[in-house]
Amino acid sequence: MSRMPSTTTSAPVSGLAVAEDGLGLRERKKLRTRQAIRDAARRLIDERGYDSTTIEQIAAAAEVSPSTVFRYFPSKEHIVLTDDYANYMMAFLRERPADEPPLAALRAVVTEMVRRLAEDFSDEYRWRRKLVRQVPAMRALVGESQDSWARSVSEMLAERAGLPADNLEVHVLVGAVTGALHQVLWGDHSEDTGLVEMLERAMAVMERPDTVGRPADLASDAV
């Protein structure tokens, strides 16, 4: 998924404190520099617009050099979208029961991802979603990140099932779930209900596609 993808002007202070827990001084400094760059980027983008904000301006606002910005983020799009959710979710998937069906494992993983996103970064997520819908380069990066995440998840699920890494059925399953997640998080829909609720609806479609477009009473009969 995106490096997703997890700044009231940025991540909440409590989230930063948790991330720093157990880190050495050097790593804490790196984490704070990274966060300062993201904070500066959001302030400037809110003030000037995405296209009018440059890496040089972000660096000056964060009191670092442009080369430092590029050491942390390869592009302006990455400053907005990069988070640690993808790595966290891969670790979460590794901890699922080995005999759990692939769809059940995927559902648990994406539900946990969306739940954390909704709880920790609600304001930031809405800001990111607005930019993804408006800026083609942002939308492209979301697609690339989700493709990479889906490939990694497919390989892990195939390994858990004792199947080849390129197993078609596993890749189809992961691709379908990734597509559902994309529509919930970034899709051009007018829904603005809770993310977890929307994901539950999306996963219900995955599990019971024949109910789409049917009256609610008939759809419930099909469960």
N, C-alpha and C positions, 0 to 999 in steps of 0.2 A: 504494500500500500504505500502511501506517500510516506516517503519519510515524512511519515505523517506527523499519518499525520495527522501530536500532539501538539503575556504582555497585556494586563490591564493597560499598561503601556507595554507589557510583556507578561512573562510567566509570573504568577503570584510569588511574593517574597517567601511564603511558607514553602512553596514548591522548590525554590532555589535552595533554601536551607536544608530541605530533605536531600536534595541532590548533592549538597556539599558534605553531608554526614559521612564521616569516615575517610574523607579525602585528605591528602597532604596539602601543605601550603601551596606548592606549585600547581597542583591540579585545581585547587580552589580559585587561584588567580586566573587560570585559564577559563574556568567556568564563568567567573564574573566578567571577564573581558568579552567572552562570547555573548553573555546576556546584555552587557552594555551596548554592544553593536546592534543587537536585535531591538533593544529599547530605542536607540537613536534612529534606526531605520523606520520604526513605526511612527515616531513623532514627526519625522520629516515627510514621510509618505502622507500622513494625515494632513500636514500643513500645505504641501506642495503638489501632491499627486504622485502616483507611482512613476510615470514616465519622466517627470521633472526632477526626480530624486536620483542623485548619482552616488557611486561608491565613494568618491572623494568627499562629498558632503556628509555621508554617513560616517566616514572615518573621522572627519573633523569634529562632528557632534559627539562621537564616542571617545574623542581624545586619543585616537590611535592613528597609525599610518594606514594608507590604502593597502600596502602589502600585508599588514597585519590582518585586515579584513579578509583578504583573499586566502590567508593561511587557515582561517576558520570557515570560510564560505566561498565556494568556487564562483558564485554569481549572486546578483541581487535577489533573484528568485529564491535561491537557497536560503538567504537570510530570513525570508518570510516563512518558508515552508519547512525547513529542516527542524526536526525534533528527534527525540529518542524513542518514539512509540514503536517504530518498526523493530528495532533491536529488542525492546522489552517484550513485544508480542511474540517474537521468535523464541525467546527464553520461556515465555508462558506456554507456548505450544509444546516445547520439549518436555515440560513437566506434566502434560496431560497423560492420563492412563494409556498404556501401550495398546490395550485392546479396545480403546474407544473408537467407534466408527468415525471415518474421516469427516463426514458432515457435522457430526456432533462436536468433534474437536474444533472444527473451523467456527462453528456457531459460538462456542465458548470463547474462542480467541477474539473474534470481531466484536462480540458483545462486551467483553472486558475493555477492549480498545475504545469503543464508543462511550462506555460508561466513564472511563477515566477522562476522556476528552471533554465530555459534558460537565464533569465535576470540576476539573482542574483549569480548563482553558475556555470556558464558555464564551467570554467576550472576545478572546483572541481568535477562537474558531470562527465566529461570525465575521470578524474582520478579514480573516484569510479567505473565507468563502466568497465574500464580496469581491476581493481582488481576483480570485480564481475565475469568477464569472466574467470579470471585466477585461482581464489582461491575458492575451493569447499565450505569452511566454510562461505565465504561471500555470495555465491549464495544461500546457505541454509538459511541464515538469511534473505535475501531478500524475499524468498518464505514464511517464517514464518511470516514476518512482513506484507506482502501483504494479507496473509490469515486472519490475525487478523484485518487488516483494512477493508477487504471485509466483514467480519462478522459484524463489527460495523456499516458499511454503510448499509448493508442489513437490520439490525434491525431498523435503523433510517428510512429508506425508507418505511419499512413495517408499522412502527408506523404512518408515515405521511399519508399512504394510508388506515389506519384503518384495517390492516391485521395482522395476527399472526406473531410473530417475526421469526418463522421458515418457512414462506411461501416459497414454492419451486420456484415459478416463479420469485419472487424478488431475491432470492439467485442466480438463474441461470443468470438473467440479470446482477447483480453486478459481478458475477464471469466472465462473458464474457467480460465486460468492463475492469475489473482488468487484465484479460489475454491480452487484447489489449494494455493496458497501459504498462504491463510488457514487451511485445515485442518491444514497442517503446523505452522504457528506457534501458532495459537490454538484449534484445534478441540478438542472434548470427546472426546478419544480417550485411551487408556491407554498409547500408545506413548511410550517415553522413550529411544529409540535416538538416534544422532546426527542432527542436523537435516539435514545434507547427504544422508545416506542416506535419510531419510524423503522429502526433496524428490525425489531420484532415483526413488523408488518412485511418488511422485505424478505425476511427469512421464511415467513409463512408462505409467501409466493413461491419461494424456492422449493418448499416441501409439498405444496399443494397448488401447482400452477393452473390446474383446471378450474379453480375457483375464481380466477381473475375475471372480472366483468359480470359475475353472477350475482343475483340478489343475495343479500346477507343471510336470509333464512335458508336458501338453497346451499350457499357456501358452507354454512355451519353443519348442514346435513352430510356434507361430503367429508367432514373431518373424521 
